Amino acid sequence: MQIQYQPKRGLLATIFQVEILQGMALTLKRLFSKPITRQYPEEKPQIRLGFRGQHALVRDPETGLSKCVGCMRCAMACPSRCIRIRSHKDKALGSRRIIDDYRIESLRCVYCGYCEEVCPVNAIVLTEVYEYGSYDRPSLYFTMEQLLGNWDRFAAGLDQPLEAYVNPFWRPRGLPEHTLPAPKRLPVSPEWSGEQQVVGKNWRQHHGPKQS
């Protein structure tokens, strides 16, 4: 990014306050220009992949249940503490953790996407759904059943096979692929994965001292 500073004002510019005249001219120009307001809801905005919208729990196509393994990483990473999880270990399944309840208070959520990034199995997702307003608070306090229902509705509205859907936040930025668990080694653009960002080790390779 290049920063360009304005030249120092002269005496006449200071006396006549040229900046005020320029601002008034811009206001007058916009006053008679054609409005660009989007006529919502008739005109829907284009939502790009990775938009952080309605919460959902991804349903496992094999079991029909949530993919969540109860590791609690999402709840620990959440800065607003809006995730509540209850689980137990089933000895019959080799002490596998079973999810009893999973709740998200969306009104407290800051939509940072940390829960998506830390989940080792990509069980939680902020979908591209943005139309889910409500007139009461309880309906925005998502239970596990509601979160699974959110995923079902989102999956049904995809214009691509469900197996081909990849949310960019499932693939954390700036981490080498070999350090990620297998479910998070997803095909994303090099820009998103950080391979094209000249920071850290890449910066040292590009700008570090050259060995003679």
C-alpha positions in Angstrom: 0.0 0.0 0.0 1.3 3.4 -1.0 0.6 6.4 1.2 0.3 9.7 -0.6 0.3 12.9 1.4 -1.4 16.2 0.3 0.9 19.1 -0.5 1.2 21.9 2.0 -1.5 24.5 1.7 -0.6 27.9 0.4 -1.7 31.3 1.7 -4.6 31.7 -0.7 -5.8 28.1 0.0 -5.8 28.9 3.7 -7.7 32.1 3.4 -10.4 30.8 1.1 -10.7 27.4 2.8 -10.5 25.4 -0.5 -11.2 22.1 1.2 -14.6 23.4 2.3 -15.5 24.4 -1.2 -14.3 21.0 -2.5 -16.5 19.2 0.0 -19.5 21.4 -0.9 -18.9 20.7 -4.6 -18.8 16.9 -4.0 -22.0 17.1 -1.9 -23.8 19.1 -4.6 -22.6 16.6 -7.3 -24.0 13.6 -5.3 -27.2 15.4 -4.6 -28.3 15.2 -8.2 -26.7 11.9 -9.1 -28.7 8.7 -9.5 -29.2 6.8 -6.2 -27.5 3.4 -5.9 -29.5 2.1 -3.0 -30.2 -1.7 -3.4 -33.9 -2.4 -3.5 -33.9 -5.1 -0.9 -35.5 -7.7 -0.6 -36.3 -7.6 -4.4 -32.6 -7.3 -5.2 -30.6 -9.8 -3.3 -26.9 -9.1 -2.6 -24.2 -11.4 -3.8 -22.9 -13.4 -0.9 -19.3 -14.6 -1.3 -17.9 -17.8 0.0 -16.7 -17.5 3.5 -19.4 -15.0 4.6 -19.9 -15.5 8.3 -23.6 -15.8 8.7 -26.1 -18.2 10.5 -24.5 -20.9 12.7 -24.9 -24.5 11.9 -23.7 -27.9 13.0 -22.6 -30.1 10.1 -24.5 -33.4 9.8 -22.5 -36.5 9.3 -23.9 -38.2 6.2 -23.0 -41.7 7.6 -24.6 -41.4 11.0 -27.1 -38.6 10.5 -25.8 -36.9 13.7 -23.5 -34.0 14.3 -19.8 -34.4 13.4 -18.9 -32.8 16.7 -16.6 -34.9 18.9 -16.9 -32.9 22.0 -13.3 -31.6 22.2 -14.5 -28.3 23.6 -12.0 -26.3 21.5 -14.7 -24.1 20.0 -16.1 -23.2 23.4 -12.6 -22.4 24.7 -11.7 -20.3 21.7 -14.9 -18.3 21.7 -14.2 -14.7 22.9 -17.8 -14.0 23.7 -18.4 -17.3 25.5 -21.6 -18.0 23.6 -21.1 -21.7 23.1 -22.4 -24.3 25.6 -21.7 -28.0 25.2 -22.7 -31.0 27.4 -21.4 -34.5 26.7 -20.5 -37.8 28.2 -18.2 -40.7 27.6 -19.8 -44.0 26.4 -17.7 -46.9 27.6 -19.5 -49.2 25.2 -18.0 -47.2 22.4 -14.5 -47.2 23.8 -15.0 -44.1 26.0 -16.0 -42.2 22.9 -17.5 -38.8 23.8 -21.2 -38.4 23.0 -22.7 -34.9 22.6 -25.8 -34.5 24.7 -26.4 -30.8 24.0 -24.8 -28.1 21.9 -26.1 -24.5 22.1 -25.0 -21.2 20.6 -26.4 -17.8 21.8 -26.1 -16.0 18.5 -27.0 -12.6 20.0 -23.7 -12.7 21.9 -21.7 -14.0 19.0 -19.2 -11.6 17.4 -18.9 -13.8 14.2 -15.1 -14.0 14.5 -15.0 -17.5 13.0 -12.6 -18.8 15.6 -14.9 -21.8 16.3 -14.6 -22.9 12.7 -10.9 -22.6 12.6 -10.1 -24.6 15.7 -12.6 -27.4 15.1 -10.5 -30.5 14.1 -13.4 -32.2 12.3 -15.1 -29.1 10.7 -18.3 -29.7 12.7 -19.3 -26.1 13.2 -19.7 -23.5 10.4 -20.9 -20.0 9.9 -22.9 -20.4 6.8 -23.5 -17.9 4.0 -27.1 -17.5 5.3 -27.8 -13.9 6.4 -31.6 -13.7 6.5 -32.6 -15.1 9.9 -33.9 -12.2 11.9 -36.4 -12.8 14.7 -38.8 -10.9 17.0 -37.9 -12.9 20.1 -34.6 -13.9 21.8 -35.3 -17.6 22.4 -35.4 -18.4 18.7 -31.9 -17.0 18.3 -30.6 -19.2 21.1 -29.8 -22.2 18.8 -30.1 -25.7 20.3 -28.4 -28.7 18.7 -31.6 -29.6 16.8 -31.9 -26.1 15.5 -28.2 -26.0 14.5 -28.6 -29.3 12.6 -31.7 -27.9 10.9 -29.8 -24.8 9.9 -27.3 -27.0 8.2 -30.0 -29.1 6.4 -31.6 -26.0 5.0 -28.3 -24.5 4.0 -27.2 -27.8 2.3 -30.5 -28.0 0.4 -30.0 -24.6 -1.1 -26.5 -25.1 -2.4 -26.0 -24.9 -6.1 -23.2 -27.5 -5.9 -22.8 -31.0 -4.5 -22.6 -31.0 -0.8 -19.3 -33.0 -0.9 -17.8 -30.1 -2.9 -18.6 -27.4 -0.4 -15.6 -26.1 1.5 -15.9 -23.2 3.9 -12.6 -21.2 3.8 -12.6 -20.8 7.6 -12.3 -24.6 7.9 -8.7 -24.1 6.7 -6.8 -21.9 9.1 -4.5 -19.3 7.5 -0.8 -19.1 7.9 -0.3 -22.8 9.0 1.7 -25.3 7.0 -0.5 -28.2 5.7 1.5 -30.9 7.5 0.7 -29.3 10.9 -3.1 -29.5 10.4 -5.3 -32.5 11.1 -6.4 -34.5 8.1 -10.0 -33.1 7.9 -8.6 -29.5 7.7 -6.3 -30.1 4.8 -8.8 -28.7 2.4 -8.4 -27.3 -1.2 -8.5 -23.5 -0.8 -6.9 -20.8 -2.8 -3.2 -20.0 -2.1 -4.2 -16.5 -1.0 -6.5 -17.8 1.6 -4.1 -20.4 3.0 -1.4 -17.8 3.3 1.0 -19.3 0.8 1.1 -16.0 -1.1 1.4 -13.9 2.0 5.0 -12.7 2.6 5.0 -12.9 6.4 7.0 -14.8 9.0 9.2 -17.4 7.3 8.2 -16.3 3.8 9.3 -12.7 4.7 12.7 -13.9 5.9 13.1 -15.8 2.7 12.3 -12.8 0.6 13.9 -10.0 2.7 16.4 -11.7 5.0 20.1 -11.3 4.8 21.6 -13.0 1.8 24.4 -15.4 2.5 27.5 -14.9 0.5 
